[in-house]
Amino acid sequence: MMRSMRAIVKPVFYVLAISFVAWLAIGQVTDILGGGKDVVLKVNGEVVRSQPFQLQYQAALEQYRRQQGGGRLSREDEQQVQNQVADQFIHNILLERAYHRLGITVSDEEIIQAARSGPPPQILQQVLQEATFQTNGQFDITKWQRYLSSAGPEFAGQIEQLYRDYLPQRKLQEYLTADVYVSDAKLWRIWRDQHESVTIVLLAVRPEDVPDSLVRIPDAELEQYYERHQSDFKRPAAAWLSYVAQPRVPDARDSAAALARARALRAELASGKAKFEDVAKKESADSGSGARGGDLGWIKRNQSGFDPRFVAGLRSLPVGSLSQPVLSSFGYHLIRIDAAKGDSVHARHILVAIALQGKHLDAVDARTDTLDRVAADQTAGHRLDSAAHVLNLPLERAPKLVQGERLVLPEGPVPDVSVWAFDARPGETSPVIDGPRASYVFRLDSLEPAGVPPLAQLRARVLDEARHERKKALAREHAEQVARELRDATDLLAAGRARGLRVQREGPFTRVTAGPEFTRNPVVLGAAFALRPGERSALIAGETGFFLLQGIARTTADSAAWRKQRDQQREALVRPIEQARIQQYLAALRAKATIVDRRNEIFRPAAAASES
């Protein structure tokens, strides 16, 4: 019996072995000696030396390799595992200090009681899946206790260590989340909203149903409405601008120069004279990925959001090979695929932007200087017309510019214009403003100050809103008349349809699945769930109209079913809140910590030797 048990729980022993290695490694970590050439990490003065770090790293690599099916790991996989190991050492040191600061300890009695109560969370799922610990398909605590008492000191010691790691974490979690609680009343409301349903008849009288022919607004009434609703018509300042744009668009020679540069970089990489990551940091025009050695992370071979030509170049590239220059709207890319999983790849790239070169650059700069000299920073606006004539460039009108918004021209957004325009006076011109594809000088033609425009400018809008307000009043009168006429009708649906009114049957629906009519009118939704079958509501004034309701059917939420799942429901609601609280605490610990990471320095010789 014992032999078969041990054979069955080999996966559990494997997890324990990994955890035990981690314990041995961490147990050798935290001396306070700051020096030593073998110090890999230093966290608030406590050091992690090379031997325990390597021990944990190799154990984690082996575990990851087994999870991936035993295949060869890429350097990116190895780096990811190493980062996780480093994070775990840092995490454990910071937690140990937090335990000491908060007085969190674990007694032997607590460990013994916890072990007899069940497997540690670190191996719980593996144990629960073992048939040896089950009776009639369910975990049997007595079988776990029997095995624990007979498995020998090695197994018991490892279980003890797992609980020595887990119980302080649980106590810290309880300390940090003691105030996180969801009451039974709130849980019941959530359950009820999801499971209680009603079917009703809904009769609606809306303002838009009133014909325009019934609503005439005399000028005197329109002016009164305008005066009463001044705040509704207030608008920000607006500017109207003219501009001259000197294009800065690369030509064929600029493109050829960028291509030549990309090919030269590729030759350098292919010869082994330079590392891809170093070239990306130094040369790539993509500053975001360039700082990471060109790393784009994991992306799909048909990823949306990327230039289609870049994705096409990515799709056809084998793992480990370096692409030829790939042209996109951003320039030329050198792409390398470091790893692939399914339809996703881990990619790097170097971007060589297509920029103005040589004589073309000199010519454009000369024209921009002329634009600057003739038209920029002038109080006489006609100088912009002169510049347009001298440079043979069109004088164009910009779209209306609203204060606080960015000016967007057909070729793209232009920075800083809004800041200048609302500090300038009509007729003045701007300094030269560089955009992504041109250099500009703007002229402020006119400025509309912030405030309420006169009625003459807003007449159509004011008329629409005044008419809608009148329609609301007429709709209310009509709805009140309908309510009086249908007061004694036992069947609201039939009576409403007989009079040609807008009436329909709705449901069954819950408070969560109610349609737009109810979400736009919360008071109507509340009334729908307050009605008993056959009961009629009074006339209800909602956000979009006036409503009469009649209850048809009601399915109440099952309180017994709710009580059965109440604990799981509370846990599902509380767990994300607790996890967020803990992550915030750990992030704050790490942000305040002084961390020295010497992995690159310590392990570089080994990496260089393996490459050679």
C-alpha positions as CSV (number, residue, x, y, z in Angstrom):
1,M,0.0,0.0,0.0
2,M,2.7,2.5,1.0
3,R,4.8,1.6,-2.1
4,S,1.8,2.4,-4.4
5,M,1.1,5.6,-2.5
6,R,4.7,6.8,-3.0
7,A,4.5,6.0,-6.7
8,I,1.3,7.9,-7.2
9,V,2.5,11.0,-5.4
10,K,5.7,11.5,-7.4
11,P,4.4,14.8,-8.8
12,V,3.9,16.0,-5.3
13,F,7.4,15.0,-4.3
14,Y,8.7,16.9,-7.4
15,V,7.0,20.1,-6.4
16,L,8.2,19.6,-2.8
17,A,11.8,19.1,-4.1
18,I,11.7,22.4,-6.0
19,S,10.3,24.2,-3.0
20,F,12.9,22.6,-0.7
21,V,15.7,23.7,-3.0
22,A,14.3,27.2,-2.9
23,W,14.2,27.0,0.9
24,L,17.8,25.9,1.1
25,A,18.8,28.7,-1.2
26,I,16.9,31.4,0.6
27,G,18.2,30.0,3.9
28,Q,21.7,31.0,2.8
29,V,20.9,34.4,1.6
30,T,20.4,37.1,4.1
31,D,23.7,38.0,5.7
32,I,24.3,41.7,6.2
33,L,27.8,41.7,4.7
34,G,27.8,44.2,2.0
35,G,31.0,43.2,0.2
36,G,32.0,40.2,-1.8
37,K,32.6,39.6,-5.5
38,D,29.9,36.9,-5.5
39,V,27.1,39.2,-4.4
40,V,24.3,38.9,-7.0
41,L,21.7,41.1,-5.3
42,K,21.6,43.5,-2.4
43,V,18.2,44.4,-0.9
44,N,18.3,47.1,1.8
45,G,21.7,45.9,2.8
46,E,20.9,42.2,2.8
47,V,22.8,40.2,0.1
48,V,22.1,37.2,-2.1
49,R,25.2,35.4,-3.1
50,S,26.0,33.6,-6.3
51,Q,25.8,30.0,-5.0
52,P,22.2,30.1,-3.6
53,F,21.0,32.2,-6.5
54,Q,22.4,29.7,-9.0
55,L,21.0,26.8,-7.0
56,Q,17.5,28.3,-7.2
57,Y,17.9,29.4,-10.8
58,Q,18.9,25.9,-12.0
59,A,16.0,24.3,-10.1
60,A,13.6,26.8,-11.6
61,L,15.0,26.2,-15.1
62,E,14.5,22.5,-14.7
63,Q,10.9,23.0,-13.6
64,Y,10.2,25.3,-16.5
65,R,11.9,22.9,-18.9
66,R,9.6,20.1,-17.7
67,Q,6.5,22.3,-18.0
68,Q,7.5,23.0,-21.6
69,G,7.9,19.4,-22.5
70,G,11.6,19.0,-22.0
71,G,12.7,20.9,-25.1
72,R,15.5,23.4,-25.5
73,L,14.9,26.8,-23.9
74,S,15.7,30.0,-25.7
75,R,17.9,32.6,-24.2
76,E,14.7,34.8,-23.7
77,D,13.1,31.9,-21.8
78,E,16.2,31.6,-19.6
79,Q,16.3,35.3,-19.0
80,Q,12.6,35.3,-18.0
81,V,13.2,32.5,-15.5
82,Q,16.2,34.3,-14.1
83,N,14.2,37.5,-13.7
84,Q,11.5,35.6,-11.9
85,V,14.1,34.0,-9.5
86,A,15.6,37.4,-8.8
87,D,12.2,38.9,-8.1
88,Q,11.4,36.0,-5.7
89,F,14.6,36.6,-3.7
90,I,13.8,40.3,-3.5
91,H,10.2,39.6,-2.6
92,N,11.2,37.2,0.2
93,I,13.7,39.5,1.7
94,L,11.2,42.4,1.7
95,L,8.5,40.1,3.2
96,E,10.8,38.9,6.0
97,R,11.5,42.4,7.0
98,A,7.8,43.2,6.9
99,Y,7.1,40.2,9.1
100,H,9.7,41.4,11.6
101,R,8.4,44.9,11.6
102,L,4.8,43.8,12.1
103,G,5.6,41.1,14.7
104,I,4.3,38.3,12.5
105,T,5.6,34.9,13.7
106,V,4.6,31.3,13.3
107,S,4.7,28.7,16.1
108,D,5.4,25.0,15.8
109,E,1.9,24.3,17.0
110,E,0.4,26.4,14.3
111,I,2.4,24.5,11.6
112,I,1.4,21.1,13.1
113,Q,-2.3,22.1,13.1
114,A,-2.1,23.5,9.6
115,A,-0.4,20.4,8.2
116,R,-3.1,18.1,9.8
117,S,-5.8,20.4,8.4
118,G,-4.7,19.8,4.8
119,P,-2.0,20.1,2.2
120,P,-0.1,23.5,1.9
121,P,-1.5,25.7,-0.9
122,Q,1.7,25.4,-2.9
123,I,0.9,21.7,-3.6
124,L,-2.9,21.6,-2.9
125,Q,-4.0,21.2,-6.5
126,Q,-1.6,18.3,-7.1
127,V,-2.7,16.5,-4.0
128,L,-6.4,17.0,-4.7
129,Q,-6.0,15.4,-8.1
130,E,-4.4,12.2,-6.7
131,A,-6.9,9.4,-6.4
132,T,-4.9,8.0,-3.4
133,F,-6.2,10.8,-1.3
134,Q,-9.8,10.6,-2.4
135,T,-12.8,8.7,-1.2
136,N,-15.8,8.5,-3.7
137,G,-14.1,11.1,-5.8
138,Q,-13.7,13.6,-3.0
139,F,-10.6,14.6,-1.1
140,D,-10.3,12.6,2.2
141,I,-8.5,14.4,5.0
142,T,-8.0,11.2,6.9
143,K,-6.0,9.7,4.1
144,W,-3.8,12.8,3.9
145,Q,-3.2,12.7,7.7
146,R,-2.4,9.0,7.5
147,Y,0.1,9.5,4.7
148,L,1.6,12.5,6.5
149,S,2.3,10.5,9.6
150,S,3.9,7.6,7.7
151,A,5.8,9.3,4.9
152,G,9.1,9.9,6.8
153,P,11.0,12.8,8.1
154,E,12.1,14.2,4.7
155,F,8.5,14.7,3.5
156,A,7.4,16.0,6.9
157,G,10.3,18.5,6.9
158,Q,9.4,19.8,3.5
159,I,5.7,20.2,4.4
160,E,6.8,22.0,7.5
161,Q,8.9,24.5,5.4
162,L,6.1,25.1,3.0
163,Y,3.9,26.1,5.9
164,R,6.6,28.2,7.4
165,D,6.6,30.1,4.1
166,Y,2.8,30.2,3.7
167,L,1.5,31.0,7.2
168,P,3.3,34.3,7.6
169,Q,2.1,35.4,4.1
170,R,-1.4,34.5,5.2
171,K,-1.1,36.5,8.4
172,L,0.2,39.4,6.5
173,Q,-2.7,39.2,4.0
174,E,-5.1,39.1,6.9
175,Y,-3.5,42.1,8.5
176,L,-3.6,44.1,5.2
177,T,-7.2,43.1,4.3
178,A,-8.9,43.0,7.7
179,D,-11.2,45.8,6.7
180,V,-12.2,44.2,3.3
181,Y,-15.7,42.8,3.7
182,V,-18.9,42.5,1.7
183,S,-22.0,42.3,3.8
184,D,-24.7,39.7,3.4
185,A,-27.1,42.5,2.5
186,K,-24.9,43.7,-0.4
187,L,-24.4,40.1,-1.6
188,W,-28.1,39.5,-1.6
189,R,-28.8,42.7,-3.6
190,I,-26.2,41.6,-6.2
191,W,-27.7,38.1,-6.4
192,R,-31.3,39.4,-6.5
193,D,-30.4,41.9,-9.2
194,Q,-29.0,39.0,-11.3
195,H,-31.8,36.5,-10.7
196,E,-35.1,38.3,-9.9
197,S,-37.0,38.9,-13.2
198,V,-40.2,40.6,-14.2
199,T,-42.5,40.8,-17.2
200,I,-44.4,44.0,-17.6
201,V,-46.5,46.1,-20.0
202,L,-44.9,49.5,-20.7
203,L,-46.8,52.4,-22.1
204,A,-44.6,55.4,-23.1
205,V,-45.5,59.0,-24.1
206,R,-42.4,60.7,-25.4
207,P,-41.7,64.4,-26.3
208,E,-40.5,63.4,-29.8
209,D,-43.9,61.9,-30.5
210,V,-45.4,65.4,-30.5
211,P,-45.5,66.9,-34.1
212,D,-43.6,70.1,-34.8
213,S,-46.8,71.6,-36.1
214,L,-48.2,71.7,-32.6
215,V,-45.3,73.6,-31.3
216,R,-44.8,77.2,-32.3
217,I,-42.3,79.4,-30.5
218,P,-42.9,83.1,-30.8
219,D,-39.8,85.4,-30.8
220,A,-40.5,86.8,-27.4
221,E,-40.7,83.3,-25.9
222,L,-37.4,82.3,-27.7
223,E,-35.6,85.3,-26.2
224,Q,-36.9,84.4,-22.8
225,Y,-35.7,80.8,-23.2
226,Y,-32.3,82.1,-24.3
227,E,-32.0,84.4,-21.3
228,R,-33.0,81.7,-18.8
229,H,-30.5,79.1,-20.2
230,Q,-27.4,81.3,-20.8
231,S,-25.1,78.7,-19.1
232,D,-26.2,76.0,-21.6
233,F,-24.9,78.0,-24.5
234,K,-21.5,79.0,-23.1
235,R,-18.7,77.9,-25.4
236,P,-14.9,78.1,-25.3
237,A,-12.8,80.5,-27.3
238,A,-12.2,79.6,-31.0
239,A,-9.6,80.8,-33.5
240,W,-9.5,80.9,-37.3
241,L,-6.1,80.6,-38.9
242,S,-4.3,80.8,-42.2
243,Y,-1.0,79.1,-42.8
244,V,1.9,78.4,-45.2
245,A,3.5,74.9,-45.0
246,Q,7.0,74.1,-46.2
247,P,6.9,70.3,-46.8
248,R,9.6,68.2,-45.3
249,V,8.8,65.0,-47.2
250,P,11.7,62.7,-48.1
251,D,12.3,62.0,-51.7
252,A,13.7,59.0,-53.6
253,R,17.3,59.9,-52.8
254,D,16.5,60.1,-49.1
255,S,14.8,56.7,-49.2
256,A,17.8,55.2,-51.0
257,A,20.2,56.6,-48.3
258,A,18.0,55.1,-45.5
259,L,18.0,51.8,-47.4
260,A,21.8,51.9,-47.8
261,R,22.2,52.6,-44.0
262,A,19.8,49.7,-43.2
263,R,21.8,47.3,-45.4
264,A,25.1,48.5,-43.8
265,L,23.7,47.8,-40.4
266,R,22.5,44.4,-41.5
267,A,26.0,43.5,-42.9
268,E,27.5,44.5,-39.6
269,L,25.1,42.3,-37.7
270,A,25.4,39.3,-40.0
271,S,29.2,39.4,-39.7
272,G,29.0,39.1,-36.0
273,K,30.9,42.4,-35.4
274,A,28.0,43.8,-33.4
275,K,25.2,42.5,-31.3
276,F,21.6,43.2,-32.4
277,E,20.7,44.6,-29.0
278,D,23.6,47.1,-28.9
279,V,22.9,48.3,-32.5
280,A,19.2,48.8,-31.6
281,K,20.0,50.9,-28.6
282,K,22.4,53.0,-30.6
283,E,20.8,53.3,-34.0
284,S,17.1,52.5,-33.9
285,A,14.7,55.4,-34.6
286,D,12.1,53.6,-32.5
287,S,13.2,55.0,-29.1
288,G,10.7,52.9,-27.2
289,S,11.9,49.5,-28.3
290,G,15.4,50.8,-29.0
291,A,16.1,51.3,-25.3
292,R,15.1,47.6,-24.8
293,G,17.5,46.4,-27.4
294,G,14.8,46.5,-30.1
295,D,12.5,44.2,-28.1
296,L,8.9,44.3,-29.3
297,G,7.8,41.5,-27.0
298,W,5.4,38.7,-28.0
299,I,3.2,39.6,-31.0
300,K,1.0,37.7,-33.3
301,R,2.1,37.1,-36.9
302,N,-1.2,38.8,-38.0
303,Q,-1.2,41.4,-35.3
304,S,-3.4,44.3,-35.9
305,G,-2.2,47.8,-35.1
306,F,1.2,47.3,-36.9
307,D,2.0,48.5,-40.4
308,P,0.8,45.7,-42.8
309,R,4.1,45.7,-44.6
310,F,6.0,45.2,-41.3
311,V,3.6,42.3,-40.4
312,A,4.2,40.7,-43.8
313,G,7.9,40.8,-43.3
314,L,7.5,39.4,-39.8
315,R,5.2,36.6,-41.0
316,S,7.7,35.1,-43.4
317,L,10.7,35.2,-41.2
318,P,12.1,32.0,-39.6
319,V,13.2,31.9,-35.9
320,G,16.7,33.1,-35.4
321,S,17.2,34.7,-38.8
322,L,17.8,38.4,-39.6
323,S,15.5,39.9,-42.2
324,Q,16.4,42.0,-45.2
325,P,15.4,45.6,-44.8
326,V,11.6,45.8,-44.6
327,L,9.9,49.0,-45.8
328,S,7.0,50.4,-43.8
329,S,5.4,53.8,-43.4
330,F,8.0,54.5,-40.6
331,G,11.1,53.6,-42.6
332,Y,13.2,50.5,-43.0
333,H,13.2,47.7,-40.4
334,L,15.7,45.0,-39.6
335,I,13.7,42.2,-37.9
336,R,14.8,39.2,-35.9
337,I,12.5,36.5,-34.5
338,D,13.9,35.2,-31.2
339,A,11.2,32.6,-30.4
340,A,7.9,31.4,-31.7
341,K,4.9,29.7,-30.0
342,G,1.9,28.9,-32.1
343,D,0.9,32.0,-34.1
344,S,2.9,34.3,-31.8
345,V,6.6,35.4,-32.1
346,H,9.0,37.2,-29.8
347,A,10.5,39.8,-32.1
348,R,13.1,42.6,-32.2
349,H,13.6,45.3,-34.7
350,I,15.9,48.2,-35.6
351,L,14.2,51.1,-37.4
352,V,16.1,53.3,-39.8
353,A,13.9,56.3,-40.5
354,I,13.8,57.9,-43.9
355,A,15.0,61.4,-43.2
356,L,16.0,64.3,-45.5
357,Q,19.6,63.9,-46.6
358,G,22.3,66.0,-48.4
359,K,21.3,68.5,-51.0
360,H,17.6,67.9,-50.4
361,L,17.9,68.7,-46.7
362,D,19.9,71.8,-47.5
363,A,17.3,73.0,-50.0
364,V,14.4,72.4,-47.6
365,D,16.3,74.1,-44.8
366,A,17.0,77.1,-47.0
367,R,13.3,77.5,-47.9
368,T,12.3,77.1,-44.2
369,D,14.8,79.8,-43.4
370,T,13.2,82.1,-46.0
371,L,9.8,81.3,-44.5
372,D,11.1,82.2,-41.1
373,R,12.8,85.4,-42.2
374,V,9.9,86.7,-44.3
375,A,6.8,85.7,-42.3
376,A,7.5,84.4,-38.8
377,D,6.8,86.4,-35.7
378,Q,5.3,89.4,-37.5
379,T,2.6,91.8,-36.5
380,A,1.8,92.6,-40.1
381,G,-0.2,89.6,-41.3
382,H,0.3,90.4,-45.0
383,R,3.9,89.2,-44.6
384,L,2.5,85.6,-44.7
385,D,1.0,86.3,-48.2
386,S,4.4,87.6,-49.3
387,A,6.1,84.4,-48.1
388,A,3.6,82.3,-49.9
389,H,4.3,84.2,-53.1
390,V,8.1,84.1,-52.7
391,L,8.2,80.4,-52.0
392,N,5.4,79.5,-54.5
393,L,3.4,77.8,-51.7
394,P,-0.3,78.0,-51.2
395,L,-1.9,80.0,-48.4
396,E,-4.3,77.6,-46.8
397,R,-7.1,77.9,-44.2
398,A,-6.9,75.7,-41.1
399,P,-10.1,74.2,-39.6
400,K,-11.7,76.0,-36.7
401,L,-9.4,75.7,-33.6
402,V,-11.2,75.4,-30.2
403,Q,-9.2,76.4,-27.2
404,G,-7.7,73.5,-25.4
405,E,-7.8,71.2,-28.4
406,R,-4.9,70.3,-30.8
407,L,-4.9,71.6,-34.3
408,V,-5.2,68.6,-36.8
409,L,-4.5,69.2,-40.5
410,P,-5.0,66.7,-43.3
411,E,-1.3,65.6,-42.9
412,G,-1.6,65.1,-39.2
413,P,-1.7,67.0,-35.8
414,V,0.6,70.0,-35.4
415,P,1.9,70.8,-31.9
416,D,1.9,74.1,-30.0
417,V,-0.5,76.0,-32.3
418,S,-3.3,76.2,-29.8
419,V,-0.9,77.6,-27.1
420,W,0.3,80.3,-29.5
421,A,-3.1,81.2,-31.1
422,F,-4.9,82.1,-27.9
423,D,-2.1,84.3,-26.7
424,A,-1.8,86.2,-30.1
425,R,-3.7,89.1,-31.5
426,P,-5.6,88.9,-34.8
427,G,-3.2,89.6,-37.7
428,E,-0.1,88.3,-35.9
429,T,2.0,85.4,-37.3
430,S,3.5,82.5,-35.4
431,P,7.1,81.4,-35.2
432,V,8.1,78.5,-37.4
433,I,6.3,75.4,-36.0
434,D,7.7,72.0,-37.0
435,G,5.2,69.3,-37.6
436,P,5.8,65.6,-38.6
437,R,5.7,66.3,-42.4
438,A,6.2,70.1,-42.7
439,S,7.3,73.4,-41.2
440,Y,4.5,75.9,-40.7
441,V,3.9,79.6,-40.1
442,F,0.3,80.5,-39.0
443,R,-1.6,83.7,-39.0
444,L,-4.4,84.5,-36.5
445,D,-7.2,85.8,-38.8
446,S,-9.9,86.1,-36.1
447,L,-10.6,85.2,-32.6
448,E,-13.9,84.3,-31.0
449,P,-13.8,84.9,-27.2
450,A,-15.2,82.4,-24.8
451,G,-18.7,83.2,-23.6
452,V,-22.3,83.1,-24.7
453,P,-22.7,84.1,-28.4
454,P,-25.6,86.4,-29.3
455,L,-29.0,84.8,-30.0
456,A,-28.7,85.6,-33.7
457,Q,-25.7,83.1,-33.9
458,L,-27.5,80.4,-32.0
459,R,-31.1,80.9,-33.2
460,A,-31.5,77.4,-34.7
461,R,-30.0,75.6,-31.6
462,V,-32.0,77.7,-29.2
463,L,-35.2,77.1,-31.2
464,D,-34.6,73.3,-31.1
465,E,-34.1,73.2,-27.4
466,A,-37.0,75.6,-26.7
467,R,-39.2,73.4,-28.9
468,H,-38.2,70.3,-27.1
469,E,-39.0,71.8,-23.7
470,R,-42.5,72.8,-25.0
471,K,-42.9,69.2,-26.4
472,K,-42.1,67.8,-22.9
473,A,-44.9,70.0,-21.5
474,L,-47.3,68.8,-24.1
475,A,-46.2,65.2,-23.7
476,R,-46.9,65.5,-20.0
477,E,-50.4,66.8,-20.6
478,H,-51.1,64.0,-23.0
479,A,-49.7,61.4,-20.7
480,E,-51.8,62.7,-17.8
481,Q,-54.9,62.5,-20.0
482,V,-54.0,59.0,-21.1
483,A,-53.6,57.9,-17.5
484,R,-57.0,59.3,-16.6
485,E,-58.7,57.5,-19.6
486,L,-57.0,54.2,-18.8
487,R,-57.5,54.4,-15.0
488,D,-60.1,51.5,-15.0
489,A,-58.6,49.4,-17.8
490,T,-57.6,46.0,-16.5
491,D,-55.5,45.2,-19.5
492,L,-53.1,48.1,-20.2
493,L,-51.7,46.4,-23.3
494,A,-55.0,45.9,-25.0
495,A,-56.4,49.3,-24.0
496,G,-53.3,51.2,-25.1
497,R,-53.2,49.5,-28.5
498,A,-56.9,50.2,-29.0
499,R,-56.1,53.9,-28.7
500,G,-53.1,53.7,-31.0
501,L,-50.6,54.4,-28.2
502,R,-47.0,53.2,-27.9
503,V,-47.4,50.2,-25.6
504,Q,-45.6,46.9,-25.5
505,R,-44.8,43.8,-23.4
506,E,-41.3,43.8,-22.0
507,G,-39.5,40.8,-20.4
508,P,-38.8,38.7,-18.7
509,F,-35.7,40.7,-17.7
510,T,-33.6,41.2,-14.6
511,R,-32.2,44.5,-13.3
512,V,-29.0,43.5,-15.0
513,T,-30.4,42.6,-18.4
514,A,-33.0,45.3,-18.7
515,G,-33.0,47.1,-22.1
516,P,-32.0,50.7,-23.0
517,E,-35.4,52.1,-22.1
518,F,-34.9,51.1,-18.5
519,T,-31.2,52.0,-18.2
520,R,-32.0,55.5,-19.5
521,N,-34.9,55.7,-17.0
522,P,-33.8,54.2,-13.7
523,V,-37.0,55.3,-11.9
524,V,-39.0,53.2,-14.4
525,L,-36.7,50.2,-13.8
526,G,-37.3,50.5,-10.1
527,A,-41.0,50.8,-10.6
528,A,-41.1,47.7,-12.8
529,F,-39.7,45.6,-9.9
530,A,-42.0,47.1,-7.3
531,L,-45.2,46.0,-9.1
532,R,-47.1,42.8,-8.3
533,P,-48.6,40.8,-11.2
534,G,-51.7,42.8,-12.4
535,E,-50.8,45.9,-10.4
536,R,-50.6,49.3,-12.2
537,S,-48.2,52.1,-11.6
538,A,-49.0,55.8,-11.3
539,L,-47.7,58.0,-14.1
540,I,-43.9,58.1,-14.0
541,A,-41.8,61.0,-15.3
542,G,-38.6,59.6,-16.6
543,E,-35.6,61.0,-18.4
544,T,-36.9,60.3,-21.9
545,G,-40.7,60.6,-21.4
546,F,-43.7,59.6,-19.3
547,F,-44.6,56.0,-18.5
548,L,-47.4,53.8,-17.3
549,L,-46.5,50.2,-16.2
550,Q,-48.5,47.1,-15.4
551,G,-47.0,44.0,-13.8
552,I,-47.5,40.7,-15.7
553,A,-45.3,38.1,-14.1
554,R,-42.6,38.0,-11.5
555,T,-39.9,35.4,-10.6
556,T,-38.3,36.1,-7.3
557,A,-34.7,35.3,-6.5
558,D,-34.2,32.0,-4.7
559,S,-32.8,32.9,-1.2
560,A,-32.0,29.3,-0.4
561,A,-29.9,29.0,-3.6
562,W,-28.2,32.3,-2.6
563,R,-27.3,31.1,0.8
564,K,-25.7,27.9,-0.6
565,Q,-23.4,29.9,-2.8
566,R,-23.0,33.0,-0.5
567,D,-19.5,32.2,0.7
568,Q,-18.2,31.5,-2.8
569,Q,-19.9,34.8,-4.0
570,R,-18.3,36.8,-1.2
571,E,-14.9,35.2,-1.9
572,A,-15.2,36.0,-5.7
573,L,-16.0,39.6,-4.9
574,V,-13.4,40.1,-2.1
575,R,-10.5,38.2,-3.6
576,P,-9.7,40.8,-6.4
577,I,-9.9,43.6,-3.8
578,E,-7.6,41.7,-1.4
579,Q,-5.1,40.8,-4.2
580,A,-5.0,44.5,-5.3
581,R,-4.4,45.6,-1.8
582,I,-1.5,43.1,-1.3
583,Q,0.0,44.0,-4.7
584,Q,-0.1,47.7,-3.8
585,Y,1.6,46.9,-0.5
586,L,4.4,44.8,-2.1
587,A,4.9,47.4,-4.9
588,A,5.3,50.1,-2.2
589,L,7.8,47.9,-0.3
590,R,9.8,47.5,-3.5
591,A,9.6,51.2,-4.5
592,K,11.0,52.2,-1.1
593,A,13.7,49.5,-1.1
594,T,17.4,50.0,-2.1
595,I,18.1,47.2,-4.6
596,V,21.4,46.6,-6.3
597,D,21.3,44.0,-9.1
598,R,24.7,42.7,-10.2
599,R,23.5,39.8,-12.3
600,N,24.9,41.2,-15.5
601,E,28.3,41.8,-13.9
602,I,28.4,38.4,-12.1
603,F,27.1,36.2,-14.9
604,R,28.6,37.9,-17.9
605,P,31.8,35.9,-18.0
606,A,29.8,32.6,-18.0
607,A,27.5,33.9,-20.8
608,A,30.5,35.0,-22.9
609,A,32.2,31.7,-22.5
610,S,29.0,29.8,-23.5
611,E,28.7,32.0,-26.6
612,S,32.3,31.3,-27.7
